[in-house]
Structures are given as C-alpha cells and as structure tokens.
C-alpha cells in the first residue's frame, strides 16, 4: 500500500506542475486577449493543448492508482475519492500529511486556472460583442436612409447614403 500511496503522491505532484504551467499560459493569454493579438492567442492555445494532453495522461495514472487503493482497502472504485484516502491514512500520519498537502496544492492550482480561464472567456465574449457591434454599425451606415430631396411632384428623388464600393462587406 505504501508504494501505491507514494505513486499517487508523485502523480499528483506532476499533475500540479502541469496545471501550474497551464496557469502561467492562461495568465499570459489574458494580456494577449486584451491586446487583441489573435496569432499569439492561437500559439498559446496550441501550447495549452499539449499540456492538457499530458494532464489527461496523468489523470489516467491517478485513476489507476485510486483503483489499486480501492482494491487494497476493499472499497468501491467508483465512489472512493482522495479525501477518503487521506482519512484512511490516519495510522500513517506522514503519508497522510504528504498526500493532504499535495491534494490541497493541486486543488488550489486548479481553482486558480478555472478563475483565470473564466476571466479570459469573459474578455473574449466582450471582444466578440465589440466586433459584432462594429459590424452592425458598418452595415447600418451602408443602409442609411435616403436623403430628403423631392421634385416638383413631391416625389422623393433622394438617394441612399452609401459608403461606396470600397467599404467592408461582411457577406464576402
């Protein structure tokens, strides 16, 4: 059981390291979103995907360790959680402390990643709203009302105010 717990601690430490890297990228992403640099945003997204792939592998390793622990202590694999394992290690305070520390550290790091990602999502949504507003403004300017020019018979001879052929066309 001791080697399984040591393996679990090692996996959680590696997972925390990956999430810390993800947090760094997410924080860099915030300034890139604000600066409006889509090429750099794409590059960071690619880097994030590489880290996410490594995290997914570590998650599989963590689940395998949890499955082994569940079998050793004769508990249901689907219901056992890390806090349960920490409680079970009461008789081994050193292992319990180490596992609790790495668990708390990982939980905090994941929470920070989620917070920064939520902020980035809001920034991107705001940027998209501004782009949509600009497009609507351009389209409205192209379809401005006719000028108020009338002939002798009181017919409107005005023309539509147009931005010309060099204007932006969202349909192209």
Phi and psi in degrees as a GROMACS rama.xvg file:
@    title "Ramachandran Plot"
@    xaxis  label "Phi"
@    yaxis  label "Psi"
@TYPE xy
-61.4028  -42.1933  UNK-2
-68.6844  -32.2016  UNK-3
-66.5684  -43.2262  UNK-4
-64.8578  -42.5672  UNK-5
-61.5003  -41.3012  UNK-6
-62.7886  -43.2126  UNK-7
-61.7811  -43.7743  UNK-8
-61.5089  -43.8402  UNK-9
-61.5379  -44.2945  UNK-10
-62.1554  -43.6809  UNK-11
-65.2902  -37.7003  UNK-12
-64.1503  -43.8542  UNK-13
-64.9489  -38.6103  UNK-14
-64.0577  -41.1679  UNK-15
-63.1498  -40.3406  UNK-16
-59.9348  -43.3007  UNK-17
-64.6296  -42.0323  UNK-18
-66.4033  -33.4169  UNK-19
-64.6303  -39.5156  UNK-20
-64.283  -40.9003  UNK-21
-62.8958  -39.3996  UNK-22
-62.2552  -43.7524  UNK-23
-59.7383  -44.1986  UNK-24
-64.5951  -40.757  UNK-25
-63.5878  -37.7646  UNK-26
-69.6025  -38.1652  UNK-27
-63.8487  -36.8936  UNK-28
-61.4391  -35.4826  UNK-29
-57.448  -49.4875  UNK-30
-67.6191  -31.6419  UNK-31
-69.9231  -38.6559  UNK-32
-64.278  -44.6518  UNK-33
-62.9986  -38.4458  UNK-34
-76.39  -14.4176  UNK-35
69.7951  50.2577  UNK-36
-113.676  87.7815  UNK-37
-64.8101  -31.4366  UNK-38
-66.3594  -43.3584  UNK-39
-67.8655  -35.1416  UNK-40
-62.8648  -41.43  UNK-41
-64.0663  -40.0338  UNK-42
-63.585  -44.2788  UNK-43
-65.6992  -38.0713  UNK-44
-61.6776  -38.895  UNK-45
-64.1712  -42.4768  UNK-46
-62.9048  -40.8352  UNK-47
-61.3811  -39.8063  UNK-48
-63.0248  -37.4246  UNK-49
-62.3829  -44.2652  UNK-50
-66.3663  -42.0207  UNK-51
-59.8667  -38.6369  UNK-52
-62.6802  -40.3822  UNK-53
-67.3535  -38.6578  UNK-54
-63.6397  -40.1679  UNK-55
-61.6162  -39.5277  UNK-56
-65.5666  -42.3013  UNK-57
-64.241  -34.8747  UNK-58
-62.9205  -39.2277  UNK-59
-63.6098  -42.9052  UNK-60
-62.3581  -41.3378  UNK-61
-63.7583  -42.4937  UNK-62
-65.1872  -37.9486  UNK-63
-62.736  -43.2311  UNK-64
-62.7767  -41.9024  UNK-65
-64.9008  -37.5201  UNK-66
-62.4594  -43.3889  UNK-67
-63.214  -43.1632  UNK-68
-62.2733  -43.6747  UNK-69
-61.0365  -40.0571  UNK-70
-66.9089  -41.577  UNK-71
-64.522  -40.83  UNK-72
-94.5492  5.04292  UNK-73
59.5922  53.1101  UNK-74
-121.694  161.073  UNK-75
-69.3177  126.247  UNK-76
-61.9682  -33.9692  UNK-77
-77.919  -18.2251  UNK-78
-109.451  -14.6248  UNK-79
-74.8919  136.563  UNK-80
-126.297  166.027  UNK-81
-57.8553  -43.0382  UNK-82
-58.6707  -32.3124  UNK-83
-64.6456  -44.4991  UNK-84
-63.4164  -40.8687  UNK-85
-60.9502  -43.4937  UNK-86
-64.1927  -38.4287  UNK-87
-65.5872  -26.1186  UNK-88
-84.1163  23.0433  UNK-89
-54.9774  -37.7001  UNK-90
-77.9544  -7.82804  UNK-91
-125.137  75.7904  UNK-92
-60.1726  -32.5898  UNK-93
-66.4056  -47.9477  UNK-94
-66.2883  -38.8153  UNK-95
-61.7326  -45.2635  UNK-96
-63.062  -45.3839  UNK-97
-62.7435  -45.0554  UNK-98
-65.6112  -41.7792  UNK-99
-63.3019  -40.676  UNK-100
-64.6619  -47.3816  UNK-101
-68.353  -34.7593  UNK-102
-63.5641  -47.1301  UNK-103
-63.6244  -40.6022  UNK-104
-63.6133  -45.131  UNK-105
-62.9871  -43.4393  UNK-106
-60.7553  -42.9605  UNK-107
-64.8724  -43.0136  UNK-108
-63.0505  -44.793  UNK-109
-62.5672  -39.6998  UNK-110
-61.1679  -43.0802  UNK-111
-64.3927  -41.1438  UNK-112
-60.8457  -44.8296  UNK-113
-61.7226  -40.9821  UNK-114
-65.0266  -46.3592  UNK-115
-66.2593  -39.4243  UNK-116
-66.058  -36.5125  UNK-117
-63.7908  -41.8498  UNK-118
-63.7307  -43.6277  UNK-119
-63.1078  -39.4352  UNK-120
-61.7626  -41.7647  UNK-121
-64.6872  -39.8521  UNK-122
-63.7715  -41.8849  UNK-123
-65.8633  -41.6144  UNK-124
-61.9363  -40.5769  UNK-125
-64.5339  -41.3743  UNK-126
-63.4111  -41.1357  UNK-127
-64.711  -38.4657  UNK-128
-62.7443  -39.238  UNK-129
-66.5315  -40.9088  UNK-130
-62.3449  -44.2961  UNK-131
-62.7761  -40.6978  UNK-132
-61.614  -45.0459  UNK-133
-62.1397  -41.9302  UNK-134
-63.5279  -42.7784  UNK-135
-63.2697  -39.2463  UNK-136
-63.6874  -43.3965  UNK-137
-64.1923  -43.1663  UNK-138
-66.8448  -37.8561  UNK-139
-66.9535  -36.6364  UNK-140
-67.1598  -34.2271  UNK-141
-69.7428  -28.7614  UNK-142
-108.752  35.6241  UNK-143
-63.8965  158.455  UNK-144
-64.8331  163.119  UNK-145
-68.5632  153.551  UNK-146
-73.6724  155.249  UNK-147
-92.2089  69.0499  UNK-148
-110.284  126.814  UNK-149
-121.809  149.832  UNK-150
-95.3483  -174.217  UNK-151
-63.1515  -26.1523  UNK-152
-89.0155  10.2365  UNK-153
67.352  27.1032  UNK-154
-95.8099  144.435  UNK-155
-74.2767  123.152  UNK-156
-112.149  10.019  UNK-157
-69.4684  164.107  UNK-158
-117.078  161.928  UNK-159
-75.9355  135.342  UNK-160
-70.1488  120.931  UNK-161
-123.099  148.254  UNK-162
-85.0814  -3.7472  UNK-163
94.9518  177.595  UNK-164
-75.5975  -21.3273  UNK-165
-83.8669  6.47002  UNK-166
-80.4802  164.387  UNK-167
-72.6366  133.021  UNK-168
-120.014  111.168  UNK-169
-65.9368  -18.9732  UNK-170
-82.2634  -13.9101  UNK-171
